[in-house]
Amino acid sequence: MAFRFVHTADVHLDSPLRSLALRNPELGELIGNATRRAFVNIVDLCLSEQVNALLLAGDLYDGDQTSMKTARFLSEQIRRLDQAGVRVFIIRGNHDALSKITRELTYPETVKVYGGRPEAIALESGVRATPVVIHGLSFAQAQCSESLVGKYRPRVEGAVNIGLLHTSLAGTRGHDPYAPCNVSDLEATEFDYWALGHIHKRSISTGRCTIVMPGMPQGRDINESGPKSVSLVTIADDRTVHVEERVTGIAQFERVVIDLDGVADWRQIVTKVEGTLGAAREGANSEHLVVRLSFTGRTPLAWQVRNDADLIKTEAEHRASVIGRTWIEKVEIQCTDLVPADRSNGDPLVELRELVGSEIIGSEAYHAALIDIGEELRGHLPPESRGTFGADQEEFRATLRLLAQEGVEDVLARLHRRKHDEAA
């Protein structure tokens, strides 16, 4: 008889809101509760599929959690699994190592939380022809700069061997290096399946063994976009492995581009917004869709769109509410003039744009001052929001350059509108 389990990681229960753009109270409440609702979806999946086990490969919590509401919620969900006879295997990741609840919560006997020493738990075979052994090792501290693979117990001959490991693998942009290792290191163990965690993007390797990074079951901001899911895994008696992706996310973040190239009528913009949002909602896999709209292209309405960005956002929010279960997280304006500016006509705004672009924004002194301001501002942000400007120094500087250019375009748009109104 096959051994079936759900593999997930990086749930980050009750993670604080990370996006500074979540100003809508209803949207804030939706995202604030999304990690819990996604975990309920995971438990529901375990019960409906009648799996043997749930594997949690680290970062069930989001850090130094002190809320007993979180503990009560988790206890209730674990109780549901316990009553159905579903075993639960948990390793602590870097965030869990900071959590007080991780150490204080008492689990039923059907739950195994691995400690700082490697263990190999053999499951009762029952009607299964092949025994199953689940290996695990938790982070003892929040930091783990060395590989943990060599510390795991050797594979058990004649059994299906499954390993749980929280790791950054060989390194991924935007993720700190924790318990680094390579796919070849994992394959050398000759385990049948490695249940990984830590990297929030899903990936699967099917070489000498099946290695799965399930991603996270619920995104928390626009940088964690796309449908979020878990893995439903079936290992047959002949040790063949079948992995299915099952969507669990409540709210799906997506960047949606609206091309205004050549658009010369405001009503066309509204029509494009409605059509694009409708298509995005149709293609979404989750219950709710949270959209960051980006307007691009060359249009004679570029000035007006920038000047009336608040009206664009209001219109988009209205269309989203009509579509249903669709939310506007933010609107970005990146469109430009249809016709390149002609300095020969003596327009002072054209001259001002060229002056700012070439002599101010393009100067090293300006960029140095901009970086100083940006770093000071970032230092005042809470830790969970500091990634807003980028995952590394390169992204940080690129974001500042983009913000500076966007600021210039916005100011020029307001000046252009004022000039137009005075002329009228």
N, C-alpha and C positions, 0 to 999 in steps of 0.2 A: 504494500500500500504506500502511496506517495506521501512525502512529508511536505506540508504546505505552510507558508508563513508570509506575513506582511513585514516588509523592511522599510523603515523610515528613519529620519535623523533631522536634527536642526529644527525642531518644532518651535523653540523659543517661546514657550508659553508666556502670555501677558507681556510680550515685548513692547516697550514704549513706542509711541508713534515717532517715526524717524523723519518723515517728510515735513519740512517747514511750510509746504504749500497746502497741507490739510487744514484749511480754515473752516470748512463746512462742518458744523457740529454733527449732523447726521452721518456724514461720511467718516468723520473722526470716530464716531461710535461704532460704525460698521467695521472699520479697520482695527479698532482697539479690541474688538471681540473676535476677530477673524481667526486668530491662532487657536483659541479654545474650540470654536466651531469646527475648524479643520481637524482637530484632534478627535472630536466626537465622530466626524466622518471616518476617521481611521478605525476607530473602535467599531463603528457600524459595519465597515467593510470586513473586519475580522469576523464578526458574528454572522454576517450574511454569507460569507464564503466558507464558514466553518473551518477556519485554518487551525493549525496546531499551535502556532506561536506568533507573537508580535516581537520583532527585533527593533530596539531603539538604539541607534549608533551614535549617541552623544548629543549634547545641547538640547535636552528636553526643556530646560529652563533657560532664562536669558541673563543670568548673573546673580547678583546678591538680592534675591527675592526674599521679602519678609512677609508677604501677604499670606495669611492662612486661608484666604478664599481660594488661592491657587492650590493649596494642599487639599482642601476639601473637594475641589473640582476634580483633581487628579485621582483622589481616593475613590470617588464615585465611578469614574470611568474604569479604573483598575478592577473595582468590584464587579462591574458588568462582565469583564473578561474572565475574572476568576469564577464567576457563577456558570459561565459557559465552558469552563475547562480549558481556556486558552492560556498557555504559558506565556510569560513576558520576560524578556532578557534585555537588560539595560547596562550600557557602559556610560560613564561620565565623561563628558568632553570638557573643553576649556571653560565654557560658561557654567556648566554644572559644578565645576570645582569651586566656584565662588558662591554657590547657592547654599543658604542655610537650610532650606527645606529639603535639599537632597539628602542631608544627613539626619534630619529629624523625622521625616515621614516613615511610618511603619507600613510595610507591604505584607500581603498574604503570602503563604508558602509557595504559591504558583509563580511568584515574581523573583527573579534572580538579578540582583544588582552587583556587578563585578567590582572588586576593589582594586587596590594599587598593585596587587600581585596577580600574575596570569593564572587563570583557571580554565579547565576543560570540563564541561558539564555533560555527562552522558544521559540521554533521555531514555526512558523505558520504551523498548521497541514495540510492545503490544503486538498488533497484527502486522507491523511492518517487517519486511524481510531483512532490511538493512538498518542497523542501529544508526543513531544520529548523535553527534557530539558537537556542542556549541562552545567555542573558545572566546574568551573575552578578557579585556584588561582596561581599567579606567585610568583617567588622568588623576594623579594624586594632588597635583597643583595646577593652577591656571596656565602655567607655562610648561611646554614640553618641546624642547628643541632637538631632541635626539630621536632616532627611529626606535619604534617599539616592536617591530616585526620579529626581531631576533629573540625577544623575551617570551614569545608565545610557546605554549607546550607543543611538542611534535604532534603531527597528525596521528590519529588512531587508525591502525590498519583495519581494513574491512568495514569501516564506518563512513558515513557521510560527514565530512568535517566542514563546519561553518565557522568563520571568524568574524568577530565584531571589532572594528577599529575606527577611531576618530583620527583623521589624518588630512594634511594638506597635500598629500602625495608629493610630487616633485616641485610643487609650488604653483599657485594660481593667483593671477592678478586680483587684488582686492581682498585677499585672504592671508592672514598672518601664517607663517610657517610653523605648523604644529605636527609633531611626530612624523617628519618627512620620510618618504619612502618612494620606491618606484614600482611599477607594475611587475617588473621582473622579480623584485624582492617578494612580492605577494605570491607570484606563481611558483616560486621556489619552495614554498611551504607545502605545495601539493594539496592544499585545501580545495574542496569542491566549490565553495562560494565564500567570497569576502563581502561582508555587509559594512560598507564604509559610511562615514559622515564627515561633516565640517564644510565642504564646498557646497554652495547653494545652487549649483547648476548640475543638472542630471547628466550622467555619463555611464556607459557600460562597456566593459572589455570582456571579450569571450575568447580567450586564448586557451592556455593549459588549465585555467580555472575561470569561473565567472566572477568578475569584479564589478560591483555596482555602487556608484555614488548616486543615491536616489534624488538628490536635490532637497529642497525643503517643501513641506506640504502646504505652505501658505506664504506668499510674498508679503513684505511689509512696506515697501515703497516702490517708486518707479524704477529704481535700479535693480529690483528683483522682479522684473516683468515676465510675462508669459504664464501659461497654465502651470500650476504646481501640483505635484503628485507624489505617490508612494509606489513601491514595487510589490506586486503580488507574485510570489515565487513558488514554483512547484518543482521538487526534486524527486524523480521517480526512483524505483528500486534499483534500476540499472545505472543510477547516478547521473542521468541526463537532467539538465537544468532548463526550466522554461520560465522566463521573466515577462510579466505583463505590467504595463504602466497604468495606474488608476488615478484619475484626477480627484484631488481632495480639497483644493483651494476654494474658499468662499468668494474671495474677491481677486480678480485677475487684473494686474496692472499692464497697460499697453501704451506705447508711444504711437500715436496716429498722425500721419502727415496729410495735410490738405494742400494740394498744389493749386495755387491761384495764377498760374502762368497764363497771361493774356486776359484774365478776367477783368472786365471793365464796368460791371454792374453789381451794386451791393446785394441785390436779390440773388444773383448767381452765387455769391459767397454763402448766403443762408442755405441755398439749395445744396451746395457742395457739403456743407457741414452736416446737414440732415442725412444725405445719402452716404457719406463716409462713416458717420457714427452708426447708421443702421447696418452697414456691411460689417463693421467691426464687432457690433453686438452679435450679429449672426454667426460670426466666426469664433466667438469666445467659447471656451470650454467650461467656465465657472459660472456660478449663480449670478455674480455681479461683475461688471466691467468698470474699471477705473482708468480713465483716459487722460493722457497728457497730449493736448492738441498742438501741433506745430504747423504754422502757415508758412509755406515757401513759395518760390516762383517769382517771376517778374510781372508786375501789374501796375497800371496807372493809379490804382487805389492804394498803393503801398503806404503813402503818407496817411491816408484816412484810416487804414487798418491799424497802423501803429498808434495813431492819436486816439482812436476809439476802441482800444483793446478791451476795455471794460465792457463795452457794449457787445463786442464779439463773444466774450466769455459768458455774459448773461444770455445771449441768444443760444449759445452752445448748450448751456445748462438747461434751458427750456426744452430744446430739442431732445436732450438726453433724458429728461424726465418723461417726455411723451413716449419715447422708445421703451423706457422702463428698465430698471436694474442697471442703469448706465450713469456714470458719474464723471464730472470734469474735475480733474485734480489741478490742472494748470493749463494756461494758454501761452504758447511761445510764438512770437512774431519774428519771422526770418525772411519775409518777402522784401523785394527791392523794386526800384522803379523799372517800368517797362522799357523806357528809353534812357540810355546813359546820359548823365548830366552833361550839359553843354556849357562850358565856362564862357563862351563867346557872347552869350546873351546878357552877361553882366549881372546875373542873379547872385546876390550876396550870400544866399544860403548854399549855393553850389561852391562858391569860393571858401565858405566856412567849412564845408565838409572836407574839401581837399586839404585845407590847412590842418584841420584836426587829424585827419587820417595820416598825412605824411610827416608832419612836424611834431605832433604831440603823441598820438597813440603809437606811432612807429619808433619813438625814441626809447633808448635804453633807460634813461632816467625816469621816464613815466612808468615803465614796467617795473623798475625796482621799487618805486613808491607804491605801486599797485600791489605788489607782492607783500610789502610790509603791512599795508592796511589789511589785506586779505588774511595774512597769518595772525594778526592781532584779533580780527573778528572771529576766526576759527577757534582761537584759544578760549574765547568766551562762550562758545557753544557747548552744550552737553555732549558727552562722549558719543552717544548714539546718533548725533546729528553732524558730526565732523566729517563724515564721508560725503556730505552733500556737495562739496567742492571737488571731489575726485578721490580715487583710491590711492593715488601716489602723487609725487611732486610734479610729474609731467602732466597728469590730468588736472591737477590743481592750477598750474600756470595757464593751461589751455582754457580752462573754465573762466579764469579771471580775464583773459584776453577777449573771450566771447562776450562776457558781461560788459566789458568796457565798450566794445563795438556796438552792442545792443543799446547801451546807454546813450551813445552818440546818436544813433538812429532815432531813438525815442525823443530826445531833445529836439532834433531837427524836425521831426514830424510835428511836434507841438508848435514850433516856430513857423513852419510852413502853413499849418492850419490857421494860426493867428493872422499871418499875412494874407491868406485867402479870404478870411472873414472881414478883414479891414478893407480889402479891395472890393468886396461885395457891398 
